[in-house]
Amino acid sequence: MWTYDPALGTSADKVRFLIGDTVQGDPLIEDDEEIAFCLSECGNNIYRAGAFALRRASAKLVRELNLISPVAESNALEQSKQLLKLAQDLEDEATRLGGGAKVFAGGISIADRDSRNADTDRVTPSFTAGTNSVTNPVTDWSA
Protein backbone atom coordinates (compact mmCIF):
# COMPACT_ATOMS: atom_id res chain seq x y z
CA MET A 1 0.00 0.00 0.00
CA TRP A 2 1.28 3.51 -0.91
CA THR A 3 1.18 6.16 1.82
CA TYR A 4 2.78 9.58 2.23
CA ASP A 5 2.50 12.08 5.05
CA PRO A 6 3.74 15.60 4.17
CA ALA A 7 4.68 16.03 7.85
CA LEU A 8 7.47 13.51 7.11
CA GLY A 9 6.65 11.46 10.17
CA THR A 10 8.36 8.24 9.12
CA SER A 11 11.58 7.29 7.39
CA ALA A 12 9.50 5.99 4.48
CA ASP A 13 7.84 9.42 4.17
CA LYS A 14 11.29 11.03 4.13
CA VAL A 15 12.48 8.66 1.41
CA ARG A 16 9.37 9.38 -0.66
CA PHE A 17 10.00 13.12 -0.20
CA LEU A 18 13.64 12.81 -1.30
CA ILE A 19 12.77 10.86 -4.44
CA GLY A 20 9.75 13.00 -5.30
CA ASP A 21 7.29 10.14 -4.83
CA THR A 22 4.60 12.29 -3.22
CA VAL A 23 1.71 12.06 -5.69
CA GLN A 24 -0.65 9.27 -4.71
CA GLY A 25 -2.04 8.68 -8.19
CA ASP A 26 1.40 8.28 -9.81
CA PRO A 27 3.74 6.37 -7.48
CA LEU A 28 7.36 5.57 -8.32
CA ILE A 29 7.42 2.94 -5.59
CA GLU A 30 4.03 1.35 -5.19
CA ASP A 31 4.28 -0.23 -1.75
CA ASP A 32 5.54 1.04 1.59
CA GLU A 33 7.02 -2.42 2.10
CA GLU A 34 9.37 -1.77 -0.83
CA ILE A 35 10.51 1.47 0.81
CA ALA A 36 11.00 -0.45 4.08
CA PHE A 37 13.17 -2.97 2.21
CA CYS A 38 15.27 -0.16 0.70
CA LEU A 39 15.75 1.31 4.17
CA SER A 40 16.77 -2.03 5.68
CA GLU A 41 19.24 -2.70 2.86
CA CYS A 42 20.82 0.74 3.35
CA GLY A 43 21.19 0.77 7.13
CA ASN A 44 18.18 3.10 7.53
CA ASN A 45 20.08 5.91 5.75
CA ILE A 46 17.25 7.77 3.99
CA TYR A 47 19.53 9.18 1.29
CA ARG A 48 21.02 5.82 0.35
CA ALA A 49 17.57 4.19 0.57
CA GLY A 50 16.26 6.89 -1.77
CA ALA A 51 19.06 6.20 -4.23
CA PHE A 52 18.39 2.45 -3.94
CA ALA A 53 14.67 3.00 -4.57
CA LEU A 54 15.32 5.25 -7.57
CA ARG A 55 17.55 2.62 -9.15
CA ARG A 56 14.77 0.06 -8.72
CA ALA A 57 12.25 2.46 -10.27
CA SER A 58 14.61 3.12 -13.18
CA ALA A 59 15.11 -0.61 -13.74
CA LYS A 60 11.34 -1.10 -13.75
CA LEU A 61 10.91 1.63 -16.38
CA VAL A 62 13.57 0.11 -18.61
CA ARG A 63 12.04 -3.36 -18.24
CA GLU A 64 8.64 -2.03 -19.30
CA LEU A 65 9.97 -0.21 -22.39
CA ASN A 66 9.21 -3.06 -24.75
CA LEU A 67 5.54 -2.89 -23.76
CA ILE A 68 4.90 0.71 -24.78
CA SER A 69 4.85 2.89 -27.91
CA PRO A 70 8.01 4.47 -29.40
CA VAL A 71 7.03 7.96 -28.16
CA ALA A 72 6.38 6.69 -24.66
CA GLU A 73 9.60 4.66 -24.86
CA SER A 74 11.64 7.81 -25.49
CA ASN A 75 9.96 9.58 -22.56
CA ALA A 76 10.52 6.58 -20.30
CA LEU A 77 14.21 6.41 -21.23
CA GLU A 78 14.62 10.09 -20.38
CA GLN A 79 12.78 9.62 -17.07
CA SER A 80 14.97 6.61 -16.30
CA LYS A 81 18.11 8.71 -16.87
CA GLN A 82 16.74 11.41 -14.58
CA LEU A 83 16.00 8.86 -11.86
CA LEU A 84 19.55 7.52 -12.07
CA LYS A 85 20.97 11.06 -11.89
CA LEU A 86 18.86 11.80 -8.80
CA ALA A 87 20.00 8.48 -7.30
CA GLN A 88 23.64 9.55 -7.73
CA ASP A 89 22.85 12.95 -6.20
CA LEU A 90 21.35 11.22 -3.14
CA GLU A 91 24.39 8.93 -2.82
CA ASP A 92 26.64 12.00 -2.95
CA GLU A 93 24.51 13.71 -0.31
CA ALA A 94 24.70 10.64 1.95
CA THR A 95 28.48 10.67 1.67
CA ARG A 96 28.63 14.42 2.27
CA LEU A 97 26.54 14.02 5.41
CA GLY A 98 28.89 11.39 6.80
CA GLY A 99 27.37 8.15 5.56
CA GLY A 100 30.32 7.24 3.35
CA ALA A 101 33.54 5.39 3.93
CA LYS A 102 36.50 7.38 5.12
CA VAL A 103 40.11 6.84 4.14
CA PHE A 104 42.79 6.81 6.83
CA ALA A 105 46.53 6.71 6.23
CA GLY A 106 48.49 6.35 9.44
CA GLY A 107 52.22 6.26 9.95
CA ILE A 108 52.95 8.61 7.08
CA SER A 109 55.30 10.75 9.13
CA ILE A 110 58.20 9.64 11.32
CA ALA A 111 56.57 11.14 14.43
CA ASP A 112 53.21 9.45 13.69
CA ARG A 113 54.92 6.10 13.04
CA ASP A 114 56.92 6.32 16.28
CA SER A 115 53.82 7.32 18.24
CA ARG A 116 51.87 4.34 16.88
CA ASN A 117 54.74 1.93 17.58
CA ALA A 118 55.04 3.24 21.17
CA ASP A 119 51.30 2.81 21.89
CA THR A 120 51.07 -0.10 24.35
CA ASP A 121 47.32 -0.42 23.79
CA ARG A 122 47.70 -0.84 20.04
CA VAL A 123 46.69 -4.19 18.57
CA THR A 124 49.68 -5.99 17.09
CA PRO A 125 49.21 -6.21 13.33
CA SER A 126 49.02 -9.68 11.82
CA PHE A 127 51.45 -8.62 9.12
CA THR A 128 53.63 -5.61 8.41
CA ALA A 129 55.64 -4.25 5.52
CA GLY A 130 59.15 -5.60 5.25
CA THR A 131 58.36 -9.17 6.32
CA ASN A 132 58.07 -12.37 4.40
CA SER A 133 55.99 -14.06 7.06
CA VAL A 134 53.20 -13.13 9.41
CA THR A 135 54.99 -14.87 12.27
CA ASN A 136 58.15 -12.74 12.03
CA PRO A 137 57.00 -9.12 11.72
CA VAL A 138 59.46 -6.27 11.52
CA THR A 139 58.82 -4.02 14.52
CA ASP A 140 61.92 -1.84 14.32
CA TRP A 141 61.30 0.67 11.52
CA SER A 142 64.43 2.69 12.23
CA ALA A 143 66.54 0.57 9.86
C-alpha positions, 0 to 999 in steps of 0.5 A, a space after each residue: 500500500 502507498 502512503 505519504 504524510 507531508 509532515 514527514 513522520 516516518 523514514 518511508 515518508 522522508 524517502 518518498 519526499 527525497 525521491 519526489 514520490 509524493 503524488 498518490 495517483 502516480 507512485 514511483 514505488 508502489 508499496 511502503 514495504 518496498 521502501 522499508 526494504 530499501 531502508 533495511 538494505 541501506 542501514 536506515 540511511 534515507 539518502 542511500 535508501 532513496 538512491 536504492 529505490 530510484 535505481 529500482 524504479 529506473 530498472 522497472 521503467 527500462 524493463 517495461 519499455 518493450 511494452 509501450 509505444 516508441 514515443 512513450 519509450 523515449 519519454 521513459 528512457 529520459 525519465 529513467 536517466 533522470 531517476 539515475 541522476 537523482 540516485 547519484 545525487 542522493 548517494 553523494 549527499 549521503 556521503 557528504 553528510 557522513 554516511 560514506 567510507 572514510 580513508 585513513 593513512 596512518 604512519 605517514 610521518 616519522 613522528 606518527 609512526 613512532 607514536 603508533 609503535 610506542 602505543 602499548 594499547 595498540 593491537 599488534 598487526 598480523 602482518 607488516 611491511 618488510 616481512 616475508 611471514 606473518 609470524 616474524 614481523 618487523 617491529 623496528 622501523 628505524 633501519 
